Amino acid sequence: MTLFAVLFEDDQQNAAAIRKEYLPRHFAFLRANAASIRTAGPLSREGDAFAGGLWLVEAETADTVDRLVKEDPFWAAGLRKSVQVFIWSRVFAERALL
């Protein structure tokens, strides 16, 4: 298995309304896919409540990650303006080099 970092940028035009309506479905999706989505959370900039999100996903391929991204209710609702998928190699954790 490979670890992927998934970086989302949100479309700010309707972000507040989409988040309000779809957040319970998004959380249910994350719980249902917890075996693959190891951690997830919103990103913000100073002055912005939400600018996007970040997931760490364990999967066989980037195509698998892409399919997972597109199953997220936030994707179908149009919240995500862009997504980037990177292979991530963890070399430092819990204050120690691995």
N, C-alpha and C positions, 0 to 999 in steps of 0.2 A: 504494500500500500504506500501511496505517496501522500504527503501533506501539501495542501494547496491553501494559499491566502487568496481570498476573494474580496475585492475592493469594489464597493458600490458607490456611485454618485447618484443622488436623488434629483428628480425633476422638481424644482421648488414651486412650480406654478400651482399645483393642487396638493402639495405634500401634506399639509395639515389635515385636510378633509380625508385623504386616502388613508393616512395613518390612523385617524380616529375610527374609520369604518372597518379597516382590514386588520388592525393590530391583533385582535383575538384570533383570527384565522392564521395570521403570520406566526404567532406564538404556538398555536396547535401544530402547524407545519414543522417548526423547529423541534418541538418535542417528539413528533412522529419520526423525525430524521436524525435524532440525537446520536445514533450509531455512526453516522457519517459527519454531521456538522458538530465538531468538537467544541466550538465556542463561537459566539456571535454577539454583536452589539452595534449600537449606533455610533456614528462619528459626528462631531460638530466642529464648528469654527466659532471663534469669539463672535457673539451677537447672533448666531444661528442656533436654533434649538437642535435641528438635525440637518446634516449635510449629506449623509450617506450611511454606509454600514461596512462592517468587516466581519467576515467569517473565516474560520480555519476549518478546512474540510479534509477528511481522510478518504481517499478514493483511489481507484485503479488508474483512471485517466482524466485528463482535462475535459474530455467529452462527457464523462459521467458527471463532473461538477457542473458543466453547462446545462445539462438536463435537469439537475437538481435546482439550479438557480431559476430556471424557467417554470418549475413547478410551484415556486413560492407565490402565494397570493399577492404579495407586493408587486411581483413582476407583471402578472396578468392585469393588475389594476393600473399599471402605468406609472408607478412610483419611481422605478429605477430609470434614470437617464442613461447611465452607462454601467458596464461591469467589466472588470479586468480580473483574469485568473492567472495566478503566478504559482509556480512550484516553490515551496518554502522549505528550506533546510534549517532546522533548529540547531543552533550551536551554543546557545547560552540560555539557561533557565534556572530559576530558583537561586540566583546569585552565583552560578557556577558554569564554567565551560563544560560542554558535554563531550 
